[in-house]
Amino acid sequence: MESNNTTIWIIIRRMRIPFLVIIVTFAISILGLTIIPGIDDNGNPYKMSFFDAFYFVSYMASTIGFGEAPYSFTYQQRLWVSVCIYLTVIGWFYGIGTIVALIQDKRLARELAISRFRKKIVSIDEPFIIVLGYNNITRDIIRRLSKMDMRVVVVDKNEEKIEELELENFIPEVPALAADASNPDVLKMAGIHKKKCEAVVSLFEDDSKNTKMALLCRLLNKHIKLVIKSTTESQSEHLNNLGINYVEDPFKFISKRFYLALTSPNLWILEMWIFGHILKMKEREKIPHGLYVLCGYGRMGQAIGDALEKAGIPYNYIDIKSSTYKKRKKSAIFGDAEDYEKLIDAGIEEAVGVIAATKDDLINLTIISTARKLNKNIYTIARENTLDDLGIFKTARVNRIYILERILADFSYTYIAEPLTYRFVRILHTQSEEWGERLVAKMQKVIGDNPIHYEITIDKEHAYALSKECRDKSIELRVLKRSREDWKKELKIIFLLAKEKDGTIHMLPEESMQIKEGLSLLVASDEDSREDLEYIINNYYELYYVMTGQEKKFSILERFSKK
């Protein structure tokens, strides 16, 4: 309501003088026509009525021009009309010019945008997520959430980014506002105080800004989920002290993932499979053990260094700061005589691998290229800072690429949209390599190298038939693995994780586990088995068949009661 009042006030304030000018010019013209006498068709004198004068001035001023009315004008009247033509046209031009200027007015456009944004937020009647800032990471998150039909609201200070978002044409529509997200009123406008608002995502480059946003969001809604980026240990600890349970540190993710790849390849395969990799390690992905040369010892370099130390693998590092390097060398290309000497001193000729971990993608690529000239068989690992350069890195045939933006997007989306999947990935890091090897072998045998994963909640909305039957009957998890074509055969399904209504977690739950309403399952299967499972949990006929091996025939009364 406040935005509407502001919009109306801006229009009234800008248009009052043009309206006044038009009214005055019309009044003068009409008054003159009613005073100056004319002659009718019979030669008798007459004076125009106010209505006739208003009618004539209206079409004269708007340049429509229907002719003289109601009778032909005398010279005195024509002289006055000639004056009025210029008078009213000037008034109209002034008014039209003001309207054009008003349309281009940035403040009015902003108020109209705010008004439209408010209406869109009010119309959202399903759960939604607020994303602060629009960049490569959040764009990827929004695309994935849109495929899940999850509603998203975006706030970004940069108008150009908001225009870019609108051109994406997301379905369902993504309401977006160009405004400062650190303003509490803006967050309230975005709906942070609403019960339907499930989470706020803040992945700005500036850690202090993310901390500020986390604190502000927590004050405005203490029950909301927060996805906050933090790139330092102290900042993460500070956020945890504020009660922020989910803090994203991309460098910590990389450190843990690299450690898994070094020490537990099967666990690494399981984590990568969750994010789209096939359930098999390619030959070029196998990491050799031996001396590594680490180029760039910032936050990324230190994170990888920690993983190497934890795995007991030796490494030498060259502390290259991209900004200092480019300033000193006046180039972003690594590979002059001095650079060659540094690599040789670090042991590049004897090393099994080189890691380019600076903040500049071009420097990282040229480090890899230079290292290959000195050691043709060296294993290459590179940091990619932005998704925009993905094609270049693939062309360079780097053995392993760590993309900060992709890792952040993967974990953020999983935490928001797939909570069981996120929990599964976290628990993976506590398991042994033998456990991972057994699970990978089982999944490959039962499903194949490229299974899919999804989450199911046993409730009325997602498992209509099963949620009703399990209230009164004892149904074991093994029942859901039976084929609806032949109940003696099993579907290609593995239950990876089960979460009870009280929050109890079961990794690889036993098939004898009792199904209860509210149980959530993380399932791995192929597409056909997923389709069968969805039929079984939602259809009484299919569920009864896999439970008993017999076809059930409902009576009219039973069918009516079930419906």
Secondary structure, DSSP 8 states (H G I E B T S, - for coil): -HHHHHHHHHHHHHHHHHHHHHHHHHHHHHHHHHHS-EE-TTS-EE---HHHHHHHHHHHHTT----S-SS---HHHHHHHHHHHHHHHHHHHHHHHHHHHHHT-HHHHHHHHHHHHHHHHHH--S-EEEEES-SHHHHHHHHHHHHTT-EEEEEES-HHHHHHHHHH--SS---EEES-TTSHHHHHHTTTTSTTEEEEEE--S-HHHHHHHHHHHHHH-TTSEEEEE--SHHHHHHHHHTT---EE-HHHHHHHHHHHHHH-HHHHHHHHHHTT--SS--GGG----S-EEEE--SHHHHHHHHHHHHTT--EEEE---HHHHHHHHSSS---SHHHHHHHHHTTTTT-SEEEE--S-HHHHHHHHHHHHHH-TT-EEEEEE--GGGHHHHHHTT-SEEEEHHHHHHHHHHHHHH-HHHHHHHHHHTTS-HHHHHHHHHHHHHHT-SS-EEEEEE-STTT-HHHHHHHHHS--BGGGGGB-SS-TTSB-SEEEEEEE-TT--EEES--TT-B--TT-EEEEEE-HHHHHHHHHHHH-HHHHHHHHHSS-----HHHHHHH-
